[in-house]
Amino acid sequence: MTEPIQVAAKAALFLGVVLLLGAGVFARWIARTAVGKRSWRRLRAGLWAGAVLVVAGSAVDVVDTVTRALGVLDASAIVPYLSATRHGNAVLARVALVGALLLLGVGHRRPAVADRAAFVTLGLGLLTTFSLVSHAGAQPGFLPVTADLVHLAGVAGWGGALVYGAWLLPWQAFDAEGASVQGSAARLSTVGLWSVVLIAATGAYAALNHLWGPRALTDTPYGRVLLVKLAGVSAVAVVAATNRWVLIPSLPRGAAQRLGSFVKIESLLLLAVLGVTAALVSQSPPGPPPTLSRPLIFQTAVGPWTVRGTVVRRDPGRFAVEASFRSTPGAPAPAGSTVDLTLTMLEMEMAPVSVRLAEVRPGVYEGTFFLPMTGQWQMTIRAGGNIVRVPIRTEETVFIQPMSPWKVVLPGIAVVLVGLGCVVAGLRRMGAGVRGSWLALGAGIALVIAGVVLAVRAVG
């Protein structure tokens, strides 16, 4: 399968989780009596649509991983993969938890404490099946997985509730059902505020873990996609802040229609961020590059030939491979054969690394490849329609750095935080109808820009 299909599978998984868990959050903590019977039917339809997307995305993900690891699609290898690998076990548990959430349903207009506790338990269990096989799951220790779980919980809970609230709450009927709609909007805003705090904190922690310094944001594919995601998240945060501190306080003054429009815009921006996130998790995080402490020597049969080869390190993360093909009597392999390598990460999900070897003399092929992270890789050699697999266990390159580049940008980050505080204060004054709000808002924006410039100049 090609990389676009991998990204599409991830997007289906993320959207499915948001729809599945968001329906439960919206029904149990946000909606109450603010929506009618028709909206409850749509809520249940969203619940089932989310479940279908999660199961379908997981199935495509497993088939894709098995195909990349073996070089061909072998249906008989799917069941052993599901039962013998961490990713396979996570998918089986995921499907079971999806079924349990469907049986639990969307709750009632006044859900009991036991119903909410069961939903939270099943929801966190479902998200854990993602965190254990994510980039965080490949890192040692308990904290990376926990931070990733909290990050996912914030996105799924708030994002899903936001999508349903934007399109199911009767914003046009605010005058007739003002108290219920205003209460739902306030609860949705509160959930969003705390979720954004958790998402920002855990996202910053993940960035510090995955990126070796600020330049990794611009010098690596992972960092560049992350910058696009941050731009999208910033746009969502701007709209959310306007909703919470300007439009919700203005509801008694007739701002219901504007609030409904802004919440719809916020939900669409969030869905766009989910699409970028699907592309992000398909990239390899630029952690310490892998290396080999000693050359890897292998010898095996490839169809009618015997191949003997070596893999040696070059620069950190880059390796050179040489493969010599001989037929059974010892003569060189026929000239002009095509030899391709595909390297697949076995411990987590990511796009494979592919390279074609060049023939330097009859029967001898050479090439180089770059591995984006440390761990257990499988090298699949394809020659003349024949396939052989060679495991490669890489080690982490150790760097000695006198000072972390992140410490250089801390003064700029402090200025940005002060500026954000001024922006929030200005928005709150604006929502309360206080004159002079633009002064605090403008000062905050100026401080945010100054902090970003200070951080960039410090890195330079």
C-alpha positions as CSV (number, residue, x, y, z in Angstrom):
1,M,0.0,0.0,0.0
2,T,1.1,3.5,-0.7
3,E,1.7,6.2,1.9
4,P,-1.6,8.1,1.0
5,I,-3.5,5.0,2.0
6,Q,-1.6,4.8,5.3
7,V,-2.5,8.5,6.0
8,A,-6.1,7.7,5.1
9,A,-6.2,4.8,7.5
10,K,-4.8,7.0,10.3
11,A,-7.4,9.7,9.5
12,A,-10.2,7.2,9.6
13,L,-9.0,6.0,13.0
14,F,-8.7,9.5,14.5
15,L,-12.1,10.6,13.1
16,G,-13.7,7.4,14.3
17,V,-12.4,7.8,17.8
18,V,-13.5,11.5,17.9
19,L,-17.0,10.5,16.7
20,L,-17.3,7.5,19.0
21,L,-16.1,9.0,22.2
22,G,-17.4,12.5,21.4
23,A,-20.9,11.2,21.2
24,G,-20.6,9.8,24.8
25,V,-19.1,13.0,26.2
26,F,-21.7,15.2,24.5
27,A,-24.6,13.1,25.7
28,R,-23.4,12.6,29.3
29,W,-21.9,16.0,30.1
30,I,-23.0,18.6,27.5
31,A,-26.4,18.1,25.9
32,R,-28.8,17.2,28.8
33,T,-32.2,18.7,27.7
34,A,-30.8,21.1,25.1
35,V,-31.4,18.8,22.1
36,G,-34.5,17.1,20.8
37,K,-35.3,13.5,19.7
38,R,-34.0,14.1,16.2
39,S,-30.6,15.2,17.5
40,W,-30.4,12.1,19.8
41,R,-31.0,9.9,16.7
42,R,-28.2,11.7,14.9
43,L,-26.0,11.3,18.0
44,R,-26.5,7.5,17.9
45,A,-25.8,7.5,14.1
46,G,-22.5,9.3,14.8
47,L,-21.7,6.8,17.5
48,W,-22.0,3.9,15.1
49,A,-20.2,5.8,12.3
50,G,-17.3,6.3,14.6
51,A,-17.2,2.6,15.5
52,V,-17.2,1.6,11.9
53,L,-14.4,4.0,11.1
54,V,-12.3,2.7,14.0
55,V,-12.7,-1.0,13.0
56,A,-12.2,-0.3,9.3
57,G,-9.1,1.9,9.9
58,S,-7.6,-0.8,12.2
59,A,-8.2,-3.5,9.6
60,V,-6.5,-1.5,6.9
61,D,-3.7,-0.7,9.3
62,V,-3.0,-4.3,10.1
63,V,-3.1,-5.4,6.4
64,D,-0.8,-2.6,5.5
65,T,1.7,-3.4,8.3
66,V,1.8,-7.1,7.4
67,T,2.2,-6.3,3.7
68,R,5.1,-4.0,4.3
69,A,6.8,-6.4,6.7
70,L,6.5,-9.4,4.3
71,G,6.8,-7.6,1.0
72,V,3.6,-9.2,-0.2
73,L,0.1,-9.6,1.1
74,D,-0.1,-13.0,2.8
75,A,-3.6,-13.5,4.4
76,S,-2.3,-16.5,6.4
77,A,0.1,-14.2,8.3
78,I,-2.6,-11.8,9.6
79,V,-3.9,-14.1,12.4
80,P,-0.4,-14.9,13.8
81,Y,0.4,-11.1,13.6
82,L,-2.7,-10.3,15.6
83,S,-1.9,-12.8,18.3
84,A,1.9,-12.5,18.5
85,T,2.7,-8.8,18.2
86,R,1.9,-5.8,20.5
87,H,0.2,-3.9,17.6
88,G,-1.9,-6.9,16.8
89,N,-2.9,-7.4,20.5
90,A,-3.8,-3.7,20.7
91,V,-6.0,-4.0,17.6
92,L,-7.9,-7.0,19.1
93,A,-8.4,-5.2,22.4
94,R,-9.5,-2.1,20.4
95,V,-12.2,-3.9,18.6
96,A,-13.5,-5.5,21.8
97,L,-13.7,-2.1,23.5
98,V,-15.5,-0.6,20.5
99,G,-18.2,-3.3,20.9
100,A,-18.5,-2.6,24.6
101,L,-18.9,1.2,24.0
102,L,-21.7,0.4,21.4
103,L,-23.5,-1.7,24.0
104,L,-23.2,1.1,26.5
105,G,-24.7,3.5,24.0
106,V,-24.9,7.3,24.3
107,G,-26.5,7.2,27.8
108,H,-29.6,9.0,28.8
109,R,-30.5,12.7,29.3
110,R,-29.6,12.3,32.9
111,P,-27.0,9.5,33.0
112,A,-26.2,7.8,36.2
113,V,-22.8,7.9,37.9
114,A,-22.2,4.2,37.1
115,D,-22.9,4.9,33.4
116,R,-20.4,7.7,33.3
117,A,-17.8,5.7,35.2
118,A,-18.2,2.8,32.7
119,F,-17.9,5.2,29.8
120,V,-14.7,6.8,31.1
121,T,-13.2,3.4,31.8
122,L,-13.9,2.0,28.4
123,G,-12.9,5.2,26.7
124,L,-9.5,5.4,28.4
125,G,-9.0,1.7,27.6
126,L,-9.7,2.4,23.9
127,L,-7.3,5.3,23.8
128,T,-4.6,3.2,25.5
129,T,-4.7,0.8,22.5
130,F,-3.5,3.8,20.4
131,S,-0.9,5.1,22.9
132,L,0.8,1.7,23.4
133,V,1.6,1.5,19.6
134,S,2.3,5.2,19.0
135,H,5.7,7.0,18.9
136,A,5.4,7.4,22.7
137,G,4.9,3.6,23.1
138,A,8.4,3.0,21.6
139,Q,10.0,5.1,24.3
140,P,11.1,3.7,27.7
141,G,9.3,4.5,30.9
142,F,5.7,5.1,31.9
143,L,5.5,8.9,31.4
144,P,5.6,9.1,27.6
145,V,2.6,6.7,27.2
146,T,0.7,8.5,30.0
147,A,1.3,11.9,28.4
148,D,0.1,10.5,25.0
149,L,-3.0,9.0,26.6
150,V,-3.9,12.4,28.2
151,H,-3.3,14.2,24.9
152,L,-5.6,11.8,23.1
153,A,-8.2,12.0,25.8
154,G,-8.3,15.8,25.5
155,V,-8.6,15.7,21.7
156,A,-11.2,13.0,21.6
157,G,-13.4,14.2,24.4
158,W,-13.4,17.9,23.6
159,G,-13.1,17.5,19.8
160,G,-16.0,15.1,19.6
161,A,-18.2,17.1,21.9
162,L,-17.4,20.2,19.9
163,V,-18.3,18.6,16.6
164,Y,-21.7,17.4,17.9
165,G,-22.3,20.6,19.8
166,A,-21.7,22.7,16.7
167,W,-24.2,20.9,14.6
168,L,-26.8,19.5,17.0
169,L,-27.4,22.3,19.5
170,P,-30.4,24.5,18.4
171,W,-28.5,27.8,18.2
172,Q,-31.3,29.3,16.2
173,A,-33.8,28.5,19.0
174,F,-31.9,30.4,21.6
175,D,-34.8,32.7,22.4
176,A,-37.1,29.8,23.1
177,E,-34.6,27.6,24.9
178,G,-32.1,30.1,26.1
179,A,-31.2,28.6,29.4
180,S,-30.6,25.1,28.2
181,V,-28.6,26.2,25.1
182,Q,-26.6,28.7,27.2
183,G,-25.8,26.0,29.8
184,S,-24.7,23.6,27.2
185,A,-22.5,26.2,25.5
186,A,-20.9,27.1,28.9
187,R,-20.3,23.4,29.7
188,L,-18.8,22.8,26.2
189,S,-16.5,25.8,26.7
190,T,-15.4,24.6,30.1
191,V,-14.5,21.2,28.8
192,G,-12.7,22.9,25.9
193,L,-10.7,25.1,28.2
194,W,-9.3,22.3,30.4
195,S,-8.8,20.1,27.4
196,V,-6.7,22.8,25.6
197,V,-4.6,23.1,28.7
198,L,-4.0,19.4,28.8
199,I,-3.4,19.2,25.1
200,A,-0.9,22.0,25.1
201,A,1.0,20.7,28.1
202,T,1.3,17.1,26.8
203,G,2.0,18.3,23.3
204,A,4.9,20.4,24.5
205,Y,6.2,17.4,26.5
206,A,6.0,15.2,23.4
207,A,7.8,17.8,21.3
208,L,10.6,18.0,23.9
209,N,10.9,14.2,23.7
210,H,10.8,13.8,20.0
211,L,12.8,16.8,18.8
212,W,16.5,17.3,19.6
213,G,16.2,21.1,19.3
214,P,14.2,23.9,17.6
215,R,16.0,23.4,14.3
216,A,14.4,20.0,14.1
217,L,11.1,21.8,13.4
218,T,12.4,23.1,10.1
219,D,15.1,20.6,9.1
220,T,13.1,17.4,9.3
221,P,9.8,16.2,7.6
222,Y,8.3,15.4,11.0
223,G,9.1,18.9,12.2
224,R,7.6,20.6,9.2
225,V,4.4,18.7,9.4
226,L,4.3,19.5,13.1
227,L,4.5,23.2,12.3
228,V,1.5,22.9,10.0
229,K,-0.4,21.2,12.8
230,L,0.6,23.9,15.3
231,A,-0.7,26.6,12.8
232,G,-4.0,24.7,12.7
233,V,-4.2,24.3,16.4
234,S,-3.5,28.0,16.9
235,A,-6.4,28.9,14.6
236,V,-8.7,26.6,16.6
237,A,-7.4,28.2,19.8
238,V,-8.1,31.7,18.5
239,V,-11.7,30.8,17.6
240,A,-12.2,28.9,20.9
241,A,-10.9,31.9,22.9
242,T,-13.3,34.3,21.1
243,N,-16.2,31.9,21.8
244,R,-15.4,31.5,25.5
245,W,-14.5,35.1,26.5
246,V,-16.4,37.2,24.0
247,L,-19.5,35.5,22.6
248,I,-20.7,33.4,25.5
249,P,-20.8,36.4,27.9
250,S,-22.6,38.2,25.2
251,L,-25.4,35.6,24.9
252,P,-27.9,37.7,26.8
253,R,-27.3,40.5,24.3
254,G,-28.3,38.4,21.3
255,A,-25.0,36.7,20.3
256,A,-26.4,33.2,20.0
257,Q,-26.4,33.1,16.1
258,R,-22.8,34.4,16.0
259,L,-21.7,31.9,18.6
260,G,-23.3,29.0,16.7
261,S,-21.5,30.1,13.5
262,F,-18.1,30.4,15.3
263,V,-18.5,27.0,17.0
264,K,-19.2,25.5,13.5
265,I,-16.0,27.1,12.2
266,E,-14.1,25.8,15.2
267,S,-15.3,22.3,14.6
268,L,-14.3,22.4,10.9
269,L,-10.8,23.7,11.8
270,L,-10.5,20.9,14.3
271,L,-11.3,18.2,11.7
272,A,-8.7,19.7,9.5
273,V,-6.1,19.4,12.3
274,L,-7.1,15.7,12.6
275,G,-6.2,15.2,9.0
276,V,-2.8,16.9,9.5
277,T,-2.3,14.7,12.6
278,A,-2.8,11.6,10.5
279,A,0.0,12.8,8.2
280,L,2.2,13.6,11.2
281,V,2.0,10.2,12.9
282,S,3.0,8.6,9.5
283,Q,6.3,10.5,9.8
284,S,9.2,9.3,11.9
285,P,10.0,11.6,14.9
286,P,13.6,12.9,14.6
287,G,15.0,11.4,17.8
288,P,18.6,10.4,18.2
289,P,19.6,8.7,15.0
290,P,20.2,4.9,15.0
291,T,23.6,3.3,14.5
292,L,25.3,-0.1,14.5
293,S,28.2,-0.9,16.9
294,R,29.6,-3.5,14.5
295,P,28.9,-4.4,10.8
296,L,26.0,-6.8,10.2
297,I,27.0,-9.7,8.0
298,F,24.3,-11.9,6.5
299,Q,24.1,-14.9,4.1
300,T,21.0,-16.5,2.8
301,A,19.3,-17.9,-0.3
302,V,17.4,-15.7,-2.7
303,G,15.7,-18.0,-5.3
304,P,18.4,-19.6,-7.4
305,W,21.2,-17.5,-5.8
306,T,23.0,-17.3,-2.6
307,V,23.4,-13.7,-1.4
308,R,26.1,-12.6,1.0
309,G,26.1,-9.1,2.3
310,T,27.1,-6.6,4.9
311,V,25.4,-3.5,6.4
312,V,27.8,-1.0,7.9
313,R,27.2,2.4,9.5
314,R,28.2,5.7,7.8
315,D,27.0,8.8,9.5
316,P,24.5,8.4,12.4
317,G,21.3,7.2,10.9
318,R,22.8,6.4,7.5
319,F,24.0,2.9,6.5
320,A,25.7,1.3,3.5
321,V,24.8,-2.1,2.2
322,E,26.7,-4.4,-0.2
323,A,25.1,-7.6,-1.5
324,S,26.9,-10.2,-3.6
325,F,24.7,-12.7,-5.6
326,R,26.2,-16.1,-6.6
327,S,24.5,-19.0,-8.3
328,T,24.8,-22.5,-7.0
329,P,28.0,-23.4,-8.9
330,G,29.7,-20.2,-7.7
331,A,29.4,-18.2,-10.8
332,P,28.2,-14.5,-10.6
333,A,24.5,-13.8,-10.8
334,P,23.3,-12.7,-14.2
335,A,24.0,-9.1,-14.9
336,G,21.2,-6.5,-15.0
337,S,19.1,-8.0,-12.2
338,T,17.0,-5.5,-10.2
339,V,17.6,-5.6,-6.5
340,D,15.3,-3.5,-4.2
341,L,15.4,-3.1,-0.4
342,T,12.5,-2.3,1.8
343,L,13.1,-1.6,5.5
344,T,10.1,-1.9,7.9
345,M,10.0,-0.9,11.5
346,L,8.6,-3.8,13.5
347,E,8.1,-2.2,16.9
348,M,5.7,0.6,15.8
349,E,3.8,1.9,12.8
350,M,5.6,4.1,10.3
351,A,6.2,4.4,6.6
352,P,8.7,2.0,5.2
353,V,12.1,3.0,3.8
354,S,12.8,1.9,0.2
355,V,15.9,1.9,-1.9
356,R,17.2,0.3,-5.1
357,L,20.7,-1.0,-5.1
358,A,23.1,-0.2,-8.0
359,E,25.1,-2.9,-9.7
360,V,28.8,-2.0,-9.3
361,R,30.1,-5.2,-11.0
362,P,28.5,-8.4,-12.1
363,G,26.6,-9.9,-9.2
364,V,27.6,-7.2,-6.7
365,Y,25.1,-4.5,-5.7
366,E,25.6,-1.5,-3.4
367,G,23.5,1.3,-1.9
368,T,22.8,3.5,1.1
369,F,19.7,4.1,3.2
370,F,18.7,6.3,6.1
371,L,16.7,4.9,9.1
372,P,14.8,7.6,11.0
373,M,14.7,5.9,14.4
374,T,16.3,3.3,16.7
375,G,14.8,-0.1,17.1
376,Q,14.2,-3.5,15.4
377,W,14.0,-3.2,11.6
378,Q,13.4,-5.8,8.9
379,M,15.2,-5.6,5.6
380,T,13.3,-7.2,2.7
381,I,15.4,-7.9,-0.3
382,R,13.7,-8.4,-3.7
383,A,15.7,-9.8,-6.5
384,G,14.4,-11.3,-9.7
385,G,10.9,-11.8,-8.2
386,N,12.4,-13.6,-5.2
387,I,12.1,-12.2,-1.6
388,V,14.3,-12.7,1.5
389,R,14.1,-10.9,4.9
390,V,17.0,-10.0,7.2
391,P,16.5,-8.5,10.7
392,I,18.5,-5.4,11.7
393,R,18.8,-4.3,15.3
394,T,20.0,-0.7,15.6
395,E,21.3,1.2,18.6
396,E,20.9,4.7,19.7
397,T,23.6,7.2,18.8
398,V,24.8,9.1,21.9
399,F,25.5,12.8,21.6
400,I,27.2,15.0,24.2
401,Q,25.7,18.5,24.2
402,P,26.8,21.2,26.6
403,M,23.4,22.8,26.6
404,S,19.9,21.8,25.3
405,P,18.8,24.2,22.5
406,W,15.4,24.3,24.2
407,K,16.9,26.2,27.2
408,V,17.9,29.0,24.7
409,V,14.3,29.7,23.8
410,L,12.9,29.8,27.3
411,P,13.0,33.6,27.7
412,G,11.1,34.0,24.4
413,I,8.5,31.4,25.6
414,A,8.1,33.3,28.9
415,V,7.3,36.5,26.9
416,V,4.8,34.6,24.8
417,L,3.0,33.3,27.9
418,V,2.7,36.8,29.4
419,G,1.3,38.0,26.0
420,L,-1.2,35.2,26.0
421,G,-2.3,36.3,29.5
422,C,-2.9,39.8,28.2
423,V,-4.9,38.5,25.3
424,V,-7.1,36.5,27.6
425,A,-7.7,39.5,29.8
426,G,-8.6,41.7,26.8
427,L,-11.0,39.1,25.5
428,R,-12.7,38.8,28.9
429,R,-13.1,42.6,29.1
430,M,-14.5,42.6,25.5
431,G,-17.0,39.9,26.4
432,A,-18.1,41.9,29.4
433,G,-18.6,45.0,27.3
434,V,-15.9,47.0,29.0
435,R,-14.4,49.8,27.0
436,G,-10.6,49.8,26.4
437,S,-10.5,46.1,25.7
438,W,-8.5,46.5,22.5
439,L,-5.6,48.0,24.5
440,A,-5.0,44.9,26.5
441,L,-5.7,42.7,23.5
442,G,-3.2,44.6,21.3
443,A,-0.5,44.6,24.0
444,G,-0.9,40.9,24.3
445,I,-0.6,40.2,20.6
446,A,2.5,42.5,20.4
447,L,4.1,40.5,23.3
448,V,3.3,37.2,21.6
449,I,5.0,38.4,18.4
450,A,7.9,39.8,20.3
451,G,8.4,36.5,22.2
452,V,8.4,34.5,19.0
453,V,10.9,36.8,17.4
454,L,13.1,36.6,20.6
455,A,13.0,32.8,20.5
456,V,13.9,32.6,16.8
457,R,16.8,35.1,17.2
458,A,18.1,33.1,20.2
459,V,18.1,29.9,18.2
460,G,19.9,31.7,15.3
